[in-house]
Amino acid sequence: MQLPDRASAAFWAGSLLGAGALKLLQGDGRRSADAHLVKPVFKGLKGISIYLKDETMHPAGSLKHRLARSLFLDGICNGHIGPGTTPVEASSGSTAVSEAYFAHLLDLPFIAVMPRSTSHQTIEAIERFGGCCHFVDHAGEIHAVAQKLATETDGYYLDQFTNAEHATDWRGNNNIAQSIFEQMQCERRQVPDGLVLDILVQSRRDTQAAKRLLRKLLKKQSMARRVMITDKLANYRPARREIMPGVGHRQHRGLNNRAENSHQPTR
């Protein structure tokens, strides 16, 4: 990747449209700083309070809006993104949608590399913000193809999984957990007993449902998998053999208590 000329990139970051790229991103951060923390009333759950963090309230309607803004800020401040740079991402989900939004905000082209099987809703959301979708036949190819496209276009590979840790400002309001705790300061119970990070509701618990669950979880993981811990549902075994043949599988009672909120005491 050829880095943008530092002088022109600095001028662009400070003077784009009379506001500056950084100010545009910071303005978005102020407008959508905190998503609502909703407290529904469930009559059948006496003594139990449930809060829902509605991240879909962000401008792109994406759960990864905070992360995408951090990746663009990091790229600009480190000189990787300048006028005319093409940001490229390997993503078939909400991260690419938010990144397309920020590229549109900064008047930059954007390319999302994704499997050909990506949902039409995600593709339409990316294209609605002016982004381009580059399809590959196998999900395992997306990272290499994204890096190749970034090199060919003199662009910048945002690489959410590699760069998220240092790009996200954990001291600021990009941290969802910190935002939740601050919003709960005046609640009767200020510290929650547990946080549910993701839920997949399915009508069946057969092998096909287990495969769908594993594929969904794998899309969010960039690290090498060593072992999978599940409950004792027998259908996980054939699903694991097909989806993750080289990964160990443990189903001993109690091993997944830490990850299962339903296994935690509520009183």
N, C-alpha and C positions, 0 to 999 in steps of 0.2 A: 504494500500500500504506500502510495506517495502522500506524505503529509502535506496539508494545505500550507501555503506560504504564511508564516507566522504573523507578518504585518497585516496582510489582508484578512486573515482569520480573526485577529484581534479586533480590527476595525468592524468586521461583520458582526462579531459577538456583541460589540458595544453599540453599534449604530444601525443595525438592520431595521428598516422601516421607521427609522427615527426613534426606536425603542430599544433595540439591541436584542440578540437572540437570548441572552441570559435573562433579560428583564421579561421577555415574553414567557419563558418557562417559569420564572419566579411569579409572574402574574397569574399563571394557571395554578401554581401551587397555592397562592393565597385564595383564589376563588374556590378551589375544591380541596381546601386543606383538610377538612374533617368530614368524613361520611357519617351519616346518621347512625346512632346506636339505638335501635328500636327495642322497646320492651313490650311485647304482646301480653295480653291477659289470657291465661289458660285457667278456667275455673276448676278443672280437675287436678291441678298441680298446686295444692295449697301448701304454702311455705317454701315453694321453689320458684326462684326468679330466673327467667330465660331472656337473654339479650341477643339481638341479631344485628350484626354489623353490616350495613347495606353499602358495600363498595360499588354497586352498580350505579350509584348516584353520580359517579365521576363522569366528565364530559363524553368519554368514549364508551361509557357503560361497561367498562372492563375492570376485572378484579386486579389487574396488574398495572393500573394507571400510575401509581406511585413509583413502581420499579422502572417503568418506561421513562418517566421524567428524569429519574436519577441517572439512567444510562445515557440519556442525551446530555445532561449537564456534565457528566463525567467525560464524555467524548469531546465536548466543546472546550472544557477547561484544560484538558490535556492535549489540545491541538489536533485531535483526530478528526473532528467534524468542523468543517468550514463552509464557505459559500460554494454551493454546487456539489458538495459531497453527497454520495449516495449511501445512506445507512442500509445495511443488510442484516437480516435476522433469520435464524433457523427456528421457526415456530409455526405451529398450526393452531394456536389458541389465542387466548386473550392478550398475551404480551404483544403479539404482532399487531393486533387491532389498535392498542394504545400507542405503539410505536408509529403506526401509520398516521394516527391523529397528530402526534408531535411533529412528524416530518411535514405534514400539511401545514401545521402552525408556523413552521420555520421556512416554508416554501422550498422544501428539499424533496428530491425523488426518494422512493423507498421500495425495497424489494424484500418480500417474505418468502423464504424457501420452505416448502411443506410437502408432505406426502400427497399423492394424487387423490387419496381417499378423504381428504379434509372436508369438513361439512360445508355445504353451500352458504350457510349463515355466516361462518367465519370469513369465507372468501368475499362475500358481498360487503361485509363490514370493513374489511381492509380496502377494497376497491372504492368504497364510498368516500374514503378519505384520500383517494388518489394514489394509493399504493398498488404495486404490481405483485402478483403471485407467481412464483416459479415452482413448478411441480416436479417431484421426483417419484420414481416407481417404488422405492424402498425407503422406509423411514430412517434406516441407518445411514443413508447418504446425505441427509440434510446438512449436517455440520460441514462436511468437506465441500459440498456444493456452495454453501453460503460463503465460505472462506474464498473459494475460487472466484465467485462473482464479485466479491468485494475487491479482490486483486485486479480483476479484469476491468472494473469500472473506476479504478482509483478511489474506491469508496472505503467504508469502514464497517467491519463486522462487529455488531453490537454484542453478540455472544452473551446472552442473558445469564446462562448458567456459570460461565467462567467469571464474568465481570460483576455479577450482582453484589457479591460480598463487599468489594471495595468501593463500588459505585454508590451504594445506598448509604445515606447518612443516618446511621442508627441513633444519633443524638437528637435528630430533628423529628419532624412530624411524618417522615416517610415510614416510620415504624408503626405498624398497625397495632401491635400489642401495647405500646406506650400510649397510643391514641385511645385505646379502649380503657386503660386504667385511669387516664385523665378524665374521660367522660363519666367514669363511675365514682368519682371522688365524693359526690353528694348522695350516693345511693346507700341504702341500709346495710348492704353487704358490699364493701368496696373492693374486695379481692375475690374473684370468682374461684369456685372449686375446680374448674377445668375449662379448657378451650377446645372446641371442635373445629378443626382446620378445614375439613372437607367432608362432604356427605354424598354418597351415590346411592340413590334409592332405586331398587330393581324389584320387579314383580315376581321374579323367580330366583332360586338359589341353586340352579343346575350348573353343569360344566360350562355352558355358553355364557352364563352370567358371570362365573368366576373368571373366564377369559376376558370379558369386557372390563371387569374391575382391574385386572392386572395390566391390561393395555392402557387404561386411563391413568393408573398410577405411574407407569413407566414413562409416559410422556413428560412427566414433571421431574424426572430424576436423570441427572447427568453423570452421577458417580457410579462406579462399578458395584454391582450387587453381589453380596457374599452369601447371605442367608435370608430366607423369608419366614416370618412367624405369623401364623394364622390360628383361627379356632379349629375345631376338629371336624369341620365340614369336609366330607370325603371328596367333593368335587374339586377342591383346590389342588389335589395331587395330579390328576391328568392335565389340568390347566397349566400348572407349573411346569410339567414335563414338556409341554408344547411351546409355551411362551418364554420360559426361562430355564432351559434344560441344564445349564451349568451351575444353577444356584441351589444351595441347600435349602431344606424345608423342615421346619420344626413346628409341631403341633401339640407340644406338651401343655397340659392344663396350667393356666396362670401366666404363661410367658407373655401373653399379649395384654395383660391387665393394664399396663402403663399407658397403652395406646387406646384402650377401649373405655370411653367415658361411661358406658353402660355397666362396666364392672366396678366403678368407683362408688363408695358409700355416699348416700345423699342426705343422711341424717346423722 
